Amino acid sequence: MPRLTRPARSQDSQKKRVYMRKRFCRFCQDPNLVIDYKDPKLLKNFITERGKIVPRRMTGTCANHQRKLRESINIARHIAFLPFTTLSK
């Protein structure tokens, strides 16, 4: 039985390299930045226009600060500093 082999790659696909810049946690870099539920301006940077919390891989925050962000966003939502969702028509 013949072995299946992969087709040869073209040279164009080998030349295309996408360079992704390493993302750093904003809160680890600047210790003066404090995650607080009373600061909706800061928290709005970490939610989408639909109201969802942006994941770590998109924002670059570390796991510890992402947990604190999630908690403070949820508290701000319950106090009505931030909306749960947007109005859709």
PyMOL Python script that loads the backbone (N, CA, C, O; Angstrom):
from pymol import cmd

cmd.read_pdbstr("""\
ATOM      1  N   MET A   1       0.835  -1.164   0.000  1.00  0.00           N
ATOM      2  CA  MET A   1       0.000   0.000   0.000  1.00  0.00           C
ATOM      3  C   MET A   1       0.891   1.242   0.000  1.00  0.00           C
ATOM      4  O   MET A   1       1.808   1.329   0.816  1.00  0.00           O
ATOM      5  N   PRO A   2       0.647   2.201  -0.890  1.00  0.00           N
ATOM      6  CA  PRO A   2       1.522   3.377  -0.966  1.00  0.00           C
ATOM      7  C   PRO A   2       1.294   4.306   0.228  1.00  0.00           C
ATOM      8  O   PRO A   2       0.180   4.434   0.734  1.00  0.00           O
ATOM      9  N   ARG A   3       2.365   4.940   0.658  1.00  0.00           N
ATOM     10  CA  ARG A   3       2.274   5.897   1.766  1.00  0.00           C
ATOM     11  C   ARG A   3       1.775   7.228   1.245  1.00  0.00           C
ATOM     12  O   ARG A   3       2.139   7.658   0.150  1.00  0.00           O
ATOM     13  N   LEU A   4       0.949   7.867   2.028  1.00  0.00           N
ATOM     14  CA  LEU A   4       0.449   9.187   1.650  1.00  0.00           C
ATOM     15  C   LEU A   4       1.447  10.234   2.122  1.00  0.00           C
ATOM     16  O   LEU A   4       1.881  10.222   3.274  1.00  0.00           O
ATOM     17  N   THR A   5       1.796  11.114   1.242  1.00  0.00           N
ATOM     18  CA  THR A   5       2.735  12.179   1.592  1.00  0.00           C
ATOM     19  C   THR A   5       2.051  13.521   1.419  1.00  0.00           C
ATOM     20  O   THR A   5       1.072  13.655   0.685  1.00  0.00           O
ATOM     21  N   ARG A   6       2.579  14.488   2.099  1.00  0.00           N
ATOM     22  CA  ARG A   6       2.048  15.844   1.980  1.00  0.00           C
ATOM     23  C   ARG A   6       2.497  16.460   0.668  1.00  0.00           C
ATOM     24  O   ARG A   6       3.590  16.166   0.184  1.00  0.00           O
ATOM     25  N   PRO A   7       1.660  17.314   0.086  1.00  0.00           N
ATOM     26  CA  PRO A   7       2.092  17.986  -1.139  1.00  0.00           C
ATOM     27  C   PRO A   7       3.189  18.999  -0.830  1.00  0.00           C
ATOM     28  O   PRO A   7       3.256  19.551   0.268  1.00  0.00           O
ATOM     29  N   ALA A   8       4.028  19.226  -1.803  1.00  0.00           N
ATOM     30  CA  ALA A   8       5.135  20.159  -1.612  1.00  0.00           C
ATOM     31  C   ALA A   8       4.593  21.567  -1.391  1.00  0.00           C
ATOM     32  O   ALA A   8       3.650  21.988  -2.061  1.00  0.00           O
ATOM     33  N   ARG A   9       5.188  22.286  -0.457  1.00  0.00           N
ATOM     34  CA  ARG A   9       4.769  23.649  -0.176  1.00  0.00           C
ATOM     35  C   ARG A   9       5.334  24.598  -1.223  1.00  0.00           C
ATOM     36  O   ARG A   9       6.446  24.422  -1.720  1.00  0.00           O
ATOM     37  N   SER A  10       4.551  25.584  -1.533  1.00  0.00           N
ATOM     38  CA  SER A  10       5.060  26.586  -2.465  1.00  0.00           C
ATOM     39  C   SER A  10       5.960  27.554  -1.706  1.00  0.00           C
ATOM     40  O   SER A  10       5.899  27.645  -0.480  1.00  0.00           O
ATOM     41  N   GLN A  11       6.777  28.258  -2.434  1.00  0.00           N
ATOM     42  CA  GLN A  11       7.712  29.188  -1.794  1.00  0.00           C
ATOM     43  C   GLN A  11       6.985  30.380  -1.205  1.00  0.00           C
ATOM     44  O   GLN A  11       7.476  30.988  -0.254  1.00  0.00           O
ATOM     45  N   ASP A  12       5.817  30.734  -1.750  1.00  0.00           N
ATOM     46  CA  ASP A  12       5.071  31.873  -1.234  1.00  0.00           C
ATOM     47  C   ASP A  12       4.593  31.624   0.190  1.00  0.00           C
ATOM     48  O   ASP A  12       4.616  32.531   1.021  1.00  0.00           O
ATOM     49  N   SER A  13       4.163  30.405   0.473  1.00  0.00           N
ATOM     50  CA  SER A  13       3.659  30.130   1.815  1.00  0.00           C
ATOM     51  C   SER A  13       4.786  30.097   2.840  1.00  0.00           C
ATOM     52  O   SER A  13       4.542  30.329   4.024  1.00  0.00           O
ATOM     53  N   GLN A  14       6.010  29.814   2.415  1.00  0.00           N
ATOM     54  CA  GLN A  14       7.137  29.803   3.336  1.00  0.00           C
ATOM     55  C   GLN A  14       7.618  31.211   3.641  1.00  0.00           C
ATOM     56  O   GLN A  14       8.182  31.437   4.711  1.00  0.00           O
ATOM     57  N   LYS A  15       7.420  32.151   2.757  1.00  0.00           N
ATOM     58  CA  LYS A  15       7.896  33.514   2.954  1.00  0.00           C
ATOM     59  C   LYS A  15       6.990  34.325   3.868  1.00  0.00           C
ATOM     60  O   LYS A  15       7.443  35.277   4.503  1.00  0.00           O
ATOM     61  N   LYS A  16       5.720  33.959   3.940  1.00  0.00           N
ATOM     62  CA  LYS A  16       4.776  34.736   4.731  1.00  0.00           C
ATOM     63  C   LYS A  16       4.950  34.409   6.205  1.00  0.00           C
ATOM     64  O   LYS A  16       4.596  33.320   6.655  1.00  0.00           O
ATOM     65  N   ARG A  17       5.482  35.331   6.933  1.00  0.00           N
ATOM     66  CA  ARG A  17       5.639  35.183   8.384  1.00  0.00           C
ATOM     67  C   ARG A  17       4.916  36.339   9.053  1.00  0.00           C
ATOM     68  O   ARG A  17       5.114  37.500   8.695  1.00  0.00           O
ATOM     69  N   VAL A  18       4.106  36.023   9.994  1.00  0.00           N
ATOM     70  CA  VAL A  18       3.393  37.047  10.736  1.00  0.00           C
ATOM     71  C   VAL A  18       4.075  37.188  12.084  1.00  0.00           C
ATOM     72  O   VAL A  18       4.190  36.219  12.834  1.00  0.00           O
ATOM     73  N   TYR A  19       4.526  38.388  12.388  1.00  0.00           N
ATOM     74  CA  TYR A  19       5.203  38.644  13.645  1.00  0.00           C
ATOM     75  C   TYR A  19       4.207  39.208  14.635  1.00  0.00           C
ATOM     76  O   TYR A  19       3.632  40.274  14.414  1.00  0.00           O
ATOM     77  N   MET A  20       4.005  38.490  15.723  1.00  0.00           N
ATOM     78  CA  MET A  20       3.113  38.957  16.769  1.00  0.00           C
ATOM     79  C   MET A  20       3.949  39.541  17.904  1.00  0.00           C
ATOM     80  O   MET A  20       4.857  38.894  18.427  1.00  0.00           O
ATOM     81  N   ARG A  21       3.620  40.777  18.272  1.00  0.00           N
ATOM     82  CA  ARG A  21       4.332  41.438  19.343  1.00  0.00           C
ATOM     83  C   ARG A  21       3.880  40.866  20.678  1.00  0.00           C
ATOM     84  O   ARG A  21       2.693  40.607  20.879  1.00  0.00           O
ATOM     85  N   LYS A  22       4.823  40.671  21.587  1.00  0.00           N
ATOM     86  CA  LYS A  22       4.509  40.146  22.914  1.00  0.00           C
ATOM     87  C   LYS A  22       3.714  41.187  23.671  1.00  0.00           C
ATOM     88  O   LYS A  22       4.108  42.351  23.751  1.00  0.00           O
ATOM     89  N   ARG A  23       2.582  40.758  24.230  1.00  0.00           N
ATOM     90  CA  ARG A  23       1.749  41.674  25.003  1.00  0.00           C
ATOM     91  C   ARG A  23       2.142  41.589  26.473  1.00  0.00           C
ATOM     92  O   ARG A  23       2.421  40.509  26.994  1.00  0.00           O
ATOM     93  N   PHE A  24       2.159  42.718  27.118  1.00  0.00           N
ATOM     94  CA  PHE A  24       2.523  42.784  28.529  1.00  0.00           C
ATOM     95  C   PHE A  24       1.334  43.254  29.346  1.00  0.00           C
ATOM     96  O   PHE A  24       0.488  44.009  28.867  1.00  0.00           O
ATOM     97  N   CYS A  25       1.287  42.804  30.562  1.00  0.00           N
ATOM     98  CA  CYS A  25       0.220  43.196  31.476  1.00  0.00           C
ATOM     99  C   CYS A  25       0.402  44.663  31.863  1.00  0.00           C
ATOM    100  O   CYS A  25       1.455  45.053  32.368  1.00  0.00           O
ATOM    101  N   ARG A  26      -0.624  45.465  31.626  1.00  0.00           N
ATOM    102  CA  ARG A  26      -0.552  46.890  31.951  1.00  0.00           C
ATOM    103  C   ARG A  26      -0.398  47.117  33.448  1.00  0.00           C
ATOM    104  O   ARG A  26       0.263  48.061  33.881  1.00  0.00           O
ATOM    105  N   PHE A  27      -1.013  46.247  34.227  1.00  0.00           N
ATOM    106  CA  PHE A  27      -1.029  46.432  35.666  1.00  0.00           C
ATOM    107  C   PHE A  27       0.273  45.981  36.313  1.00  0.00           C
ATOM    108  O   PHE A  27       0.648  46.496  37.366  1.00  0.00           O
ATOM    109  N   CYS A  28       0.964  45.029  35.701  1.00  0.00           N
ATOM    110  CA  CYS A  28       2.279  44.621  36.207  1.00  0.00           C
ATOM    111  C   CYS A  28       3.335  45.657  35.837  1.00  0.00           C
ATOM    112  O   CYS A  28       4.263  45.901  36.608  1.00  0.00           O
ATOM    113  N   GLN A  29       3.198  46.267  34.658  1.00  0.00           N
ATOM    114  CA  GLN A  29       4.164  47.264  34.200  1.00  0.00           C
ATOM    115  C   GLN A  29       4.074  48.548  35.031  1.00  0.00           C
ATOM    116  O   GLN A  29       5.096  49.131  35.392  1.00  0.00           O
ATOM    117  N   ASP A  30       2.856  48.981  35.327  1.00  0.00           N
ATOM    118  CA  ASP A  30       2.646  50.235  36.055  1.00  0.00           C
ATOM    119  C   ASP A  30       1.961  49.932  37.384  1.00  0.00           C
ATOM    120  O   ASP A  30       0.747  49.727  37.413  1.00  0.00           O
ATOM    121  N   PRO A  31       2.714  49.899  38.487  1.00  0.00           N
ATOM    122  CA  PRO A  31       2.088  49.573  39.774  1.00  0.00           C
ATOM    123  C   PRO A  31       1.130  50.649  40.280  1.00  0.00           C
ATOM    124  O   PRO A  31       0.381  50.401  41.225  1.00  0.00           O
ATOM    125  N   ASN A  32       1.135  51.846  39.670  1.00  0.00           N
ATOM    126  CA  ASN A  32       0.215  52.906  40.079  1.00  0.00           C
ATOM    127  C   ASN A  32      -1.205  52.663  39.562  1.00  0.00           C
ATOM    128  O   ASN A  32      -2.161  53.220  40.102  1.00  0.00           O
ATOM    129  N   LEU A  33      -1.350  51.835  38.518  1.00  0.00           N
ATOM    130  CA  LEU A  33      -2.680  51.492  38.011  1.00  0.00           C
ATOM    131  C   LEU A  33      -3.343  50.520  38.983  1.00  0.00           C
ATOM    132  O   LEU A  33      -2.790  49.467  39.299  1.00  0.00           O
ATOM    133  N   VAL A  34      -4.506  50.879  39.442  1.00  0.00           N
ATOM    134  CA  VAL A  34      -5.229  50.045  40.404  1.00  0.00           C
ATOM    135  C   VAL A  34      -6.544  49.609  39.767  1.00  0.00           C
ATOM    136  O   VAL A  34      -7.263  50.425  39.190  1.00  0.00           O
ATOM    137  N   ILE A  35      -6.851  48.330  39.873  1.00  0.00           N
ATOM    138  CA  ILE A  35      -8.123  47.817  39.370  1.00  0.00           C
ATOM    139  C   ILE A  35      -9.171  48.085  40.432  1.00  0.00           C
ATOM    140  O   ILE A  35      -9.104  47.542  41.535  1.00  0.00           O
ATOM    141  N   ASP A  36     -10.143  48.927  40.094  1.00  0.00           N
ATOM    142  CA  ASP A  36     -11.160  49.315  41.058  1.00  0.00           C
ATOM    143  C   ASP A  36     -12.518  49.342  40.366  1.00  0.00           C
ATOM    144  O   ASP A  36     -12.628  49.824  39.239  1.00  0.00           O
ATOM    145  N   TYR A  37     -13.538  48.835  41.020  1.00  0.00           N
ATOM    146  CA  TYR A  37     -14.862  48.797  40.411  1.00  0.00           C
ATOM    147  C   TYR A  37     -15.453  50.191  40.262  1.00  0.00           C
ATOM    148  O   TYR A  37     -16.409  50.372  39.507  1.00  0.00           O
ATOM    149  N   LYS A  38     -14.904  51.187  40.967  1.00  0.00           N
ATOM    150  CA  LYS A  38     -15.420  52.551  40.893  1.00  0.00           C
ATOM    151  C   LYS A  38     -14.800  53.355  39.748  1.00  0.00           C
ATOM    152  O   LYS A  38     -15.058  54.552  39.621  1.00  0.00           O
ATOM    153  N   ASP A  39     -13.988  52.704  38.917  1.00  0.00           N
ATOM    154  CA  ASP A  39     -13.339  53.381  37.792  1.00  0.00           C
ATOM    155  C   ASP A  39     -13.845  52.799  36.470  1.00  0.00           C
ATOM    156  O   ASP A  39     -13.172  51.956  35.876  1.00  0.00           O
ATOM    157  N   PRO A  40     -15.030  53.237  35.996  1.00  0.00           N
ATOM    158  CA  PRO A  40     -15.578  52.646  34.775  1.00  0.00           C
ATOM    159  C   PRO A  40     -14.783  52.990  33.517  1.00  0.00           C
ATOM    160  O   PRO A  40     -14.846  52.256  32.531  1.00  0.00           O
ATOM    161  N   LYS A  41     -14.036  54.097  33.536  1.00  0.00           N
ATOM    162  CA  LYS A  41     -13.217  54.447  32.365  1.00  0.00           C
ATOM    163  C   LYS A  41     -12.163  53.380  32.098  1.00  0.00           C
ATOM    164  O   LYS A  41     -11.944  52.992  30.950  1.00  0.00           O
ATOM    165  N   LEU A  42     -11.524  52.913  33.136  1.00  0.00           N
ATOM    166  CA  LEU A  42     -10.507  51.871  32.990  1.00  0.00           C
ATOM    167  C   LEU A  42     -11.146  50.541  32.613  1.00  0.00           C
ATOM    168  O   LEU A  42     -10.627  49.817  31.763  1.00  0.00           O
ATOM    169  N   LEU A  43     -12.263  50.222  33.241  1.00  0.00           N
ATOM    170  CA  LEU A  43     -12.908  48.931  33.005  1.00  0.00           C
ATOM    171  C   LEU A  43     -13.515  48.832  31.611  1.00  0.00           C
ATOM    172  O   LEU A  43     -13.627  47.732  31.069  1.00  0.00           O
ATOM    173  N   LYS A  44     -13.908  49.956  31.021  1.00  0.00           N
ATOM    174  CA  LYS A  44     -14.487  49.932  29.676  1.00  0.00           C
ATOM    175  C   LYS A  44     -13.480  49.473  28.634  1.00  0.00           C
ATOM    176  O   LYS A  44     -13.874  48.987  27.574  1.00  0.00           O
ATOM    177  N   ASN A  45     -12.187  49.616  28.912  1.00  0.00           N
ATOM    178  CA  ASN A  45     -11.166  49.148  27.981  1.00  0.00           C
ATOM    179  C   ASN A  45     -11.124  47.629  27.912  1.00  0.00           C
ATOM    180  O   ASN A  45     -10.565  47.073  26.966  1.00  0.00           O
ATOM    181  N   PHE A  46     -11.699  46.954  28.885  1.00  0.00           N
ATOM    182  CA  PHE A  46     -11.619  45.505  28.960  1.00  0.00           C
ATOM    183  C   PHE A  46     -12.945  44.811  28.694  1.00  0.00           C
ATOM    184  O   PHE A  46     -13.076  43.612  28.942  1.00  0.00           O
ATOM    185  N   ILE A  47     -13.932  45.550  28.190  1.00  0.00           N
ATOM    186  CA  ILE A  47     -15.175  44.931  27.754  1.00  0.00           C
ATOM    187  C   ILE A  47     -15.452  45.356  26.315  1.00  0.00           C
ATOM    188  O   ILE A  47     -15.040  46.434  25.887  1.00  0.00           O
ATOM    189  N   THR A  48     -16.152  44.501  25.573  1.00  0.00           N
ATOM    190  CA  THR A  48     -16.473  44.809  24.181  1.00  0.00           C
ATOM    191  C   THR A  48     -17.661  45.751  24.129  1.00  0.00           C
ATOM    192  O   THR A  48     -18.274  46.056  25.152  1.00  0.00           O
ATOM    193  N   GLU A  49     -17.978  46.207  22.926  1.00  0.00           N
ATOM    194  CA  GLU A  49     -19.136  47.092  22.780  1.00  0.00           C
ATOM    195  C   GLU A  49     -20.440  46.350  23.054  1.00  0.00           C
ATOM    196  O   GLU A  49     -21.467  46.981  23.305  1.00  0.00           O
ATOM    197  N   ARG A  50     -20.413  45.027  23.009  1.00  0.00           N
ATOM    198  CA  ARG A  50     -21.592  44.233  23.347  1.00  0.00           C
ATOM    199  C   ARG A  50     -21.678  43.948  24.838  1.00  0.00           C
ATOM    200  O   ARG A  50     -22.702  43.448  25.304  1.00  0.00           O
ATOM    201  N   GLY A  51     -20.632  44.253  25.600  1.00  0.00           N
ATOM    202  CA  GLY A  51     -20.669  44.065  27.041  1.00  0.00           C
ATOM    203  C   GLY A  51     -19.934  42.847  27.544  1.00  0.00           C
ATOM    204  O   GLY A  51     -19.958  42.572  28.744  1.00  0.00           O
ATOM    205  N   LYS A  52     -19.275  42.102  26.658  1.00  0.00           N
ATOM    206  CA  LYS A  52     -18.550  40.910  27.091  1.00  0.00           C
ATOM    207  C   LYS A  52     -17.158  41.282  27.583  1.00  0.00           C
ATOM    208  O   LYS A  52     -16.569  42.260  27.122  1.00  0.00           O
ATOM    209  N   ILE A  53     -16.640  40.503  28.513  1.00  0.00           N
ATOM    210  CA  ILE A  53     -15.291  40.715  29.029  1.00  0.00           C
ATOM    211  C   ILE A  53     -14.294  40.179  28.010  1.00  0.00           C
ATOM    212  O   ILE A  53     -14.426  39.050  27.538  1.00  0.00           O
ATOM    213  N   VAL A  54     -13.291  40.999  27.672  1.00  0.00           N
ATOM    214  CA  VAL A  54     -12.294  40.616  26.673  1.00  0.00           C
ATOM    215  C   VAL A  54     -11.326  39.620  27.307  1.00  0.00           C
ATOM    216  O   VAL A  54     -10.875  39.838  28.432  1.00  0.00           O
ATOM    217  N   PRO A  55     -10.996  38.518  26.602  1.00  0.00           N
ATOM    218  CA  PRO A  55     -10.125  37.491  27.185  1.00  0.00           C
ATOM    219  C   PRO A  55      -8.674  37.940  27.332  1.00  0.00           C
ATOM    220  O   PRO A  55      -8.253  38.931  26.734  1.00  0.00           O
ATOM    221  N   ARG A  56      -7.933  37.209  28.121  1.00  0.00           N
ATOM    222  CA  ARG A  56      -6.523  37.510  28.406  1.00  0.00           C
ATOM    223  C   ARG A  56      -5.672  37.541  27.161  1.00  0.00           C
ATOM    224  O   ARG A  56      -4.810  38.408  27.017  1.00  0.00           O
ATOM    225  N   ARG A  57      -5.901  36.608  26.263  1.00  0.00           N
ATOM    226  CA  ARG A  57      -5.049  36.519  25.083  1.00  0.00           C
ATOM    227  C   ARG A  57      -5.196  37.737  24.188  1.00  0.00           C
ATOM    228  O   ARG A  57      -4.315  38.009  23.372  1.00  0.00           O
ATOM    229  N   MET A  58      -6.291  38.477  24.323  1.00  0.00           N
ATOM    230  CA  MET A  58      -6.495  39.689  23.532  1.00  0.00           C
ATOM    231  C   MET A  58      -5.892  40.906  24.222  1.00  0.00           C
ATOM    232  O   MET A  58      -5.291  41.755  23.563  1.00  0.00           O
ATOM    233  N   THR A  59      -6.047  41.001  25.539  1.00  0.00           N
ATOM    234  CA  THR A  59      -5.588  42.185  26.257  1.00  0.00           C
ATOM    235  C   THR A  59      -4.149  42.070  26.733  1.00  0.00           C
ATOM    236  O   THR A  59      -3.459  43.079  26.877  1.00  0.00           O
ATOM    237  N   GLY A  60      -3.692  40.846  26.979  1.00  0.00           N
ATOM    238  CA  GLY A  60      -2.321  40.660  27.439  1.00  0.00           C
ATOM    239  C   GLY A  60      -2.161  40.743  28.946  1.00  0.00           C
ATOM    240  O   GLY A  60      -1.035  40.733  29.442  1.00  0.00           O
ATOM    241  N   THR A  61      -3.255  40.823  29.686  1.00  0.00           N
ATOM    242  CA  THR A  61      -3.139  40.884  31.131  1.00  0.00           C
ATOM    243  C   THR A  61      -2.762  39.514  31.688  1.00  0.00           C
ATOM    244  O   THR A  61      -3.064  38.487  31.081  1.00  0.00           O
ATOM    245  N   CYS A  62      -2.109  39.505  32.832  1.00  0.00           N
ATOM    246  CA  CYS A  62      -1.724  38.243  33.460  1.00  0.00           C
ATOM    247  C   CYS A  62      -2.959  37.627  34.123  1.00  0.00           C
ATOM    248  O   CYS A  62      -3.988  38.287  34.265  1.00  0.00           O
ATOM    249  N   ALA A  63      -2.851  36.380  34.519  1.00  0.00           N
ATOM    250  CA  ALA A  63      -4.003  35.644  35.061  1.00  0.00           C
ATOM    251  C   ALA A  63      -4.512  36.274  36.354  1.00  0.00           C
ATOM    252  O   ALA A  63      -5.719  36.355  36.581  1.00  0.00           O
ATOM    253  N   ASN A  64      -3.586  36.718  37.195  1.00  0.00           N
ATOM    254  CA  ASN A  64      -3.992  37.296  38.478  1.00  0.00           C
ATOM    255  C   ASN A  64      -4.785  38.584  38.258  1.00  0.00           C
ATOM    256  O   ASN A  64      -5.832  38.780  38.875  1.00  0.00           O
ATOM    257  N   HIS A  65      -4.298  39.451  37.393  1.00  0.00           N
ATOM    258  CA  HIS A  65      -5.000  40.706  37.145  1.00  0.00           C
ATOM    259  C   HIS A  65      -6.281  40.499  36.344  1.00  0.00           C
ATOM    260  O   HIS A  65      -7.231  41.268  36.493  1.00  0.00           O
ATOM    261  N   GLN A  66      -6.321  39.474  35.498  1.00  0.00           N
ATOM    262  CA  GLN A  66      -7.551  39.189  34.759  1.00  0.00           C
ATOM    263  C   GLN A  66      -8.660  38.762  35.728  1.00  0.00           C
ATOM    264  O   GLN A  66      -9.821  39.125  35.540  1.00  0.00           O
ATOM    265  N   ARG A  67      -8.305  37.996  36.758  1.00  0.00           N
ATOM    266  CA  ARG A  67      -9.299  37.612  37.762  1.00  0.00           C
ATOM    267  C   ARG A  67      -9.816  38.837  38.510  1.00  0.00           C
ATOM    268  O   ARG A  67     -11.016  38.962  38.752  1.00  0.00           O
ATOM    269  N   LYS A  68      -8.905  39.737  38.876  1.00  0.00           N
ATOM    270  CA  LYS A  68      -9.325  40.962  39.567  1.00  0.00           C
ATOM    271  C   LYS A  68     -10.188  41.834  38.665  1.00  0.00           C
ATOM    272  O   LYS A  68     -11.143  42.457  39.128  1.00  0.00           O
ATOM    273  N   LEU A  69      -9.852  41.878  37.379  1.00  0.00           N
ATOM    274  CA  LEU A  69     -10.663  42.629  36.421  1.00  0.00           C
ATOM    275  C   LEU A  69     -12.066  42.051  36.335  1.00  0.00           C
ATOM    276  O   LEU A  69     -13.050  42.791  36.357  1.00  0.00           O
ATOM    277  N   ARG A  70     -12.159  40.725  36.236  1.00  0.00           N
ATOM    278  CA  ARG A  70     -13.462  40.077  36.138  1.00  0.00           C
ATOM    279  C   ARG A  70     -14.322  40.393  37.358  1.00  0.00           C
ATOM    280  O   ARG A  70     -15.506  40.703  37.225  1.00  0.00           O
ATOM    281  N   GLU A  71     -13.731  40.316  38.533  1.00  0.00           N
ATOM    282  CA  GLU A  71     -14.479  40.599  39.756  1.00  0.00           C
ATOM    283  C   GLU A  71     -14.959  42.044  39.797  1.00  0.00           C
ATOM    284  O   GLU A  71     -16.115  42.310  40.125  1.00  0.00           O
ATOM    285  N   SER A  72     -14.071  42.974  39.464  1.00  0.00           N
ATOM    286  CA  SER A  72     -14.452  44.382  39.538  1.00  0.00           C
ATOM    287  C   SER A  72     -15.449  44.756  38.441  1.00  0.00           C
ATOM    288  O   SER A  72     -16.302  45.615  38.665  1.00  0.00           O
ATOM    289  N   ILE A  73     -15.366  44.137  37.267  1.00  0.00           N
ATOM    290  CA  ILE A  73     -16.354  44.390  36.212  1.00  0.00           C
ATOM    291  C   ILE A  73     -17.723  43.883  36.654  1.00  0.00           C
ATOM    292  O   ILE A  73     -18.731  44.555  36.437  1.00  0.00           O
ATOM    293  N   ASN A  74     -17.769  42.703  37.271  1.00  0.00           N
ATOM    294  CA  ASN A  74     -19.053  42.166  37.737  1.00  0.00           C
ATOM    295  C   ASN A  74     -19.645  43.017  38.857  1.00  0.00           C
ATOM    296  O   ASN A  74     -20.859  43.218  38.901  1.00  0.00           O
ATOM    297  N   ILE A  75     -18.812  43.513  39.754  1.00  0.00           N
ATOM    298  CA  ILE A  75     -19.309  44.394  40.820  1.00  0.00           C
ATOM    299  C   ILE A  75     -19.847  45.689  40.219  1.00  0.00           C
ATOM    300  O   ILE A  75     -20.907  46.175  40.613  1.00  0.00           O
ATOM    301  N   ALA A  76     -19.096  46.248  39.250  1.00  0.00           N
ATOM    302  CA  ALA A  76     -19.520  47.498  38.606  1.00  0.00           C
ATOM    303  C   ALA A  76     -20.820  47.300  37.832  1.00  0.00           C
ATOM    304  O   ALA A  76     -21.624  48.227  37.734  1.00  0.00           O
ATOM    305  N   ARG A  77     -21.035  46.121  37.288  1.00  0.00           N
ATOM    306  CA  ARG A  77     -22.293  45.842  36.597  1.00  0.00           C
ATOM    307  C   ARG A  77     -23.461  45.800  37.574  1.00  0.00           C
ATOM    308  O   ARG A  77     -24.538  46.319  37.278  1.00  0.00           O
ATOM    309  N   HIS A  78     -23.257  45.191  38.728  1.00  0.00           N
ATOM    310  CA  HIS A  78     -24.343  45.090  39.711  1.00  0.00           C
ATOM    311  C   HIS A  78     -24.687  46.447  40.308  1.00  0.00           C
ATOM    312  O   HIS A  78     -25.841  46.696  40.655  1.00  0.00           O
ATOM    313  N   ILE A  79     -23.708  47.317  40.429  1.00  0.00           N
ATOM    314  CA  ILE A  79     -23.959  48.652  40.968  1.00  0.00           C
ATOM    315  C   ILE A  79     -24.451  49.598  39.870  1.00  0.00           C
ATOM    316  O   ILE A  79     -24.861  50.721  40.162  1.00  0.00           O
ATOM    317  N   ALA A  80     -24.415  49.158  38.624  1.00  0.00           N
ATOM    318  CA  ALA A  80     -24.871  49.903  37.445  1.00  0.00           C
ATOM    319  C   ALA A  80     -23.881  50.971  37.004  1.00  0.00           C
ATOM    320  O   ALA A  80     -24.282  51.978  36.420  1.00  0.00           O
ATOM    321  N   PHE A  81     -22.601  50.770  37.272  1.00  0.00           N
ATOM    322  CA  PHE A  81     -21.570  51.632  36.682  1.00  0.00           C
ATOM    323  C   PHE A  81     -21.306  51.209  35.240  1.00  0.00           C
ATOM    324  O   PHE A  81     -20.977  52.041  34.394  1.00  0.00           O
ATOM    325  N   LEU A  82     -21.449  49.926  34.965  1.00  0.00           N
ATOM    326  CA  LEU A  82     -21.250  49.370  33.628  1.00  0.00           C
ATOM    327  C   LEU A  82     -22.503  48.617  33.220  1.00  0.00           C
ATOM    328  O   LEU A  82     -23.178  48.040  34.072  1.00  0.00           O
ATOM    329  N   PRO A  83     -22.832  48.612  31.918  1.00  0.00           N
ATOM    330  CA  PRO A  83     -24.004  47.851  31.485  1.00  0.00           C
ATOM    331  C   PRO A  83     -23.685  46.357  31.346  1.00  0.00           C
ATOM    332  O   PRO A  83     -22.546  45.976  31.075  1.00  0.00           O
ATOM    333  N   PHE A  84     -24.705  45.527  31.535  1.00  0.00           N
ATOM    334  CA  PHE A  84     -24.543  44.103  31.279  1.00  0.00           C
ATOM    335  C   PHE A  84     -24.455  43.861  29.779  1.00  0.00           C
ATOM    336  O   PHE A  84     -23.581  43.129  29.315  1.00  0.00           O
ATOM    337  N   THR A  85     -25.351  44.467  29.026  1.00  0.00           N
ATOM    338  CA  THR A  85     -25.351  44.364  27.567  1.00  0.00           C
ATOM    339  C   THR A  85     -25.748  45.717  26.990  1.00  0.00           C
ATOM    340  O   THR A  85     -26.133  46.630  27.721  1.00  0.00           O
ATOM    341  N   THR A  86     -25.647  45.831  25.668  1.00  0.00           N
ATOM    342  CA  THR A  86     -26.078  47.055  25.017  1.00  0.00           C
ATOM    343  C   THR A  86     -27.508  46.879  24.519  1.00  0.00           C
ATOM    344  O   THR A  86     -28.004  45.758  24.405  1.00  0.00           O
ATOM    345  N   LEU A  87     -28.143  47.963  24.232  1.00  0.00           N
ATOM    346  CA  LEU A  87     -29.492  47.887  23.678  1.00  0.00           C
ATOM    347  C   LEU A  87     -29.395  47.517  22.211  1.00  0.00           C
ATOM    348  O   LEU A  87     -28.668  48.159  21.453  1.00  0.00           O
ATOM    349  N   SER A  88     -30.117  46.493  21.808  1.00  0.00           N
ATOM    350  CA  SER A  88     -30.116  46.092  20.404  1.00  0.00           C
ATOM    351  C   SER A  88     -31.509  46.291  19.838  1.00  0.00           C
ATOM    352  O   SER A  88     -32.511  45.948  20.466  1.00  0.00           O
ATOM    353  N   LYS A  89     -31.550  46.849  18.645  1.00  0.00           N
ATOM    354  CA  LYS A  89     -32.857  47.104  18.002  1.00  0.00           C
ATOM    355  C   LYS A  89     -32.971  46.336  16.733  1.00  0.00           C
ATOM    356  O   LYS A  89     -33.993  46.419  16.051  1.00  0.00           O
TER     357      LYS A  89
END
""", "prot")
cmd.dss("prot")
cmd.show_as("cartoon", "prot")
cmd.util.cbc("prot")
cmd.orient("prot")
